[in-house]
Each structure stands twice: as structure tokens, then as C-alpha cells.
């Protein structure tokens, strides 16, 4: 099975952290879980631009997060990314994330030339 990512968007960083902790407790390796705090309050400061550009090569950040989730972003929302190597890992991540009332859940397959994802919630 090709590598997949489960992406969950939460209303606050605290809820996302709880979901990440639960994923780790359920046996997901910490290096397979990533968290990204989203802000839409002001333009990006010049000093932070290089760090944000570095995220574009992060293997856990698939696609354009800002565009995919733009209709849902308010100040403080947080996205989590879970790397999954088989369907059992995808199911575990989706079911665990759902316990924390996410705004949106997506399963993303990073294959060239194919649709990027399908919505779960």
C-alpha cells in the first residue's frame, strides 16, 4: 500500500495536542505525528518567512495546507498529520482523531498525477 497521511483540523491547539498524545498512547510512533498551528491574523513577518518555506519540504506536510483548509481557518486552529503505511494504521488514526471532534479529517495519498485526498468528515 502506498504511504498515506491522515490530516485532522481542530479548533484549538490544546485539542490537537490531546489527539496527538492519544495517537502516541495507541502506539503511533512520535515521528509519524506532526502538528501545525494555523493563524490567519496578519501577513507573515519577514523574519519567519524562511521557517515557513522550510515546511514546504517537510514530508509530513502534504499539499498546500493553507489553501486546502482556508474555509475553516480562524485564529488558533491546529492541523495534525499522521503518517500511515497500511489501512489498519489509517483506521487507527481516523478513529482516534474522530474522538476529539475535529473540524475536518482527510486521508491524503501523495502520488504524482492522482487526486491528492478524499474527505472523511
C-alpha positions in Angstrom: 0.0 0.0 0.0 1.3 3.5 -0.8 2.2 5.8 2.0 -0.9 7.8 3.2 -1.4 10.7 5.6 -4.4 11.3 7.8 -4.9 15.1 8.4 -7.2 16.4 11.1 -8.1 20.1 11.7 -9.0 21.1 15.2 -10.5 24.3 16.7 -7.6 24.8 19.2 -4.0 23.7 19.7 -5.0 22.1 23.1 -7.5 19.7 21.5 -5.0 18.8 18.8 -2.3 18.1 21.4 -4.7 15.8 23.2 -5.4 13.9 20.0 -1.6 13.7 19.3 -1.0 12.3 22.8 -3.7 9.8 22.3 -2.3 8.7 19.0 1.1 8.1 20.7 -0.6 6.2 23.5 -2.3 4.0 20.9 1.1 3.1 19.5 1.7 5.5 16.7 5.4 6.4 16.6 6.0 10.0 17.6 7.9 10.6 14.4 4.8 9.8 12.4 2.7 12.5 14.1 3.2 16.2 13.3 1.3 19.3 14.5 0.9 22.7 12.7 -0.7 25.7 14.3 -2.6 27.8 11.7 -3.0 31.6 12.0 -4.9 34.0 9.8 -4.5 37.3 11.6 -1.7 39.2 9.8 0.8 38.9 7.0 3.8 36.7 7.6 6.6 38.6 9.3 9.8 38.8 7.1 11.9 37.1 9.8 9.7 34.0 9.8 9.5 33.5 6.1 12.5 31.1 5.8 11.0 28.8 8.5 7.7 28.7 6.7 9.4 28.0 3.4 11.2 25.1 5.1 7.8 23.5 5.8 7.3 23.1 2.1 9.8 20.3 2.1 8.6 18.7 5.3 7.4 15.1 4.4 4.6 15.3 6.9 3.1 18.5 5.3 1.4 17.3 2.1 -0.1 19.8 -0.4 -1.0 23.4 0.4 -2.4 23.3 3.8 -3.4 26.9 3.8 -5.5 26.5 0.6 -7.0 23.1 1.4 -8.3 24.3 4.8 -8.8 28.1 4.1 -12.5 28.0 4.6 -12.0 26.5 8.0 -9.1 28.6 9.3 -9.6 31.0 12.1 -7.1 32.2 14.6 -5.6 29.3 16.6 -6.8 26.3 14.6 -4.3 23.4 14.5 -3.8 20.7 12.0 -2.2 17.3 12.8 -0.7 15.0 10.3 -0.3 11.2 10.9 1.8 9.1 8.6 0.2 5.7 7.8 1.7 2.7 6.0 -1.3 0.4 5.8 -5.1 0.5 6.1 -5.0 -0.5 9.8 -2.9 2.5 10.6 -5.2 4.8 8.6 -8.2 3.4 10.5 -6.5 3.8 13.9 -5.6 7.4 13.1 -9.1 8.3 11.7 -10.9 6.7 14.6 -8.6 8.3 17.2 -8.8 11.7 15.7 -12.7 11.5 15.5 -12.8 11.1 19.3 -11.7 14.7 19.6 -14.4 16.3 17.4 -12.2 17.7 14.6 -13.5 20.3 12.2 -12.3 18.2 9.2 -10.5 14.9 8.6 -8.8 13.9 5.3 -6.8 10.9 4.1 -4.1 12.1 1.7 -2.2 9.9 -0.7 0.9 11.7 -2.1 1.0 10.1 -5.6 2.1 12.1 -8.6 -0.7 12.7 -11.1 -3.5 11.4 -9.0 -6.1 13.1 -6.8 -4.5 14.1 -3.5 -7.1 13.1 -1.0 -10.6 12.2 0.0 -12.6 13.7 2.8 -13.6 11.6 5.8 -15.5 14.2 7.8 
